[in-house]
Amino acid sequence: MPQQRPAKPGSGRATKLDPTELAAWRGFLRAHAELVRAFDAELRERHDLPLAWYDVLVVLDEAPGRMLRMTELSASVLLTPSGITRLVDRMAAAGLVRRERCDSDRRGSFAVATAEGLARLDEARPTHRRGVRQRFLSAFSPEELATLASYWERLPASS
């Protein structure tokens, strides 16, 4: 692990990233942005399904009863509570999910995948999986993928 340089006394600022640190960070951001753009464009073009909607449907498909509280869904797809509310409302208008009130907490609600939503997910899955393999996984050997997977485990999970 690289040794951290101390900040200049009284500067109130952290030290600059060295070239390797900066290249690693910027490379991650660039790759993420480019992959998200490509996956979103392909899913929209072939299935009229934005990547964010696909992600919500995947998370709901994997959840018990294919439903999650809105707060849990928000954390799973990395959106704010208000962001997930707007997204689920648009998906509900399209017939891909529905909202159900939580009996134990009248303020809470669930997002539930509909049959139409699950059918659209099933149609889009092969496209997404092929894209992941072509645009990301194919760039690495099996050994590199195992190493990369272990690196992600080092990063803190969202809280």
GIPE-V204615 format. One record per helix or strand of 2 or more residues. SS is the DSSP state (helix for helix, strand for strand). FROM is the first residue (numbers start at 1). TO is the last residue. If there is no record, write none. Layout:
ss = (SS,SS)
from = (FROM,FROM)
to = (TO,TO)
This chain:
ss = (helix,helix,helix,strand,helix,helix,strand,strand,helix,helix,helix)
from = (19,51,64,67,70,81,97,105,115,137,142)
to = (47,62,66,69,76,93,102,113,135,139,154)
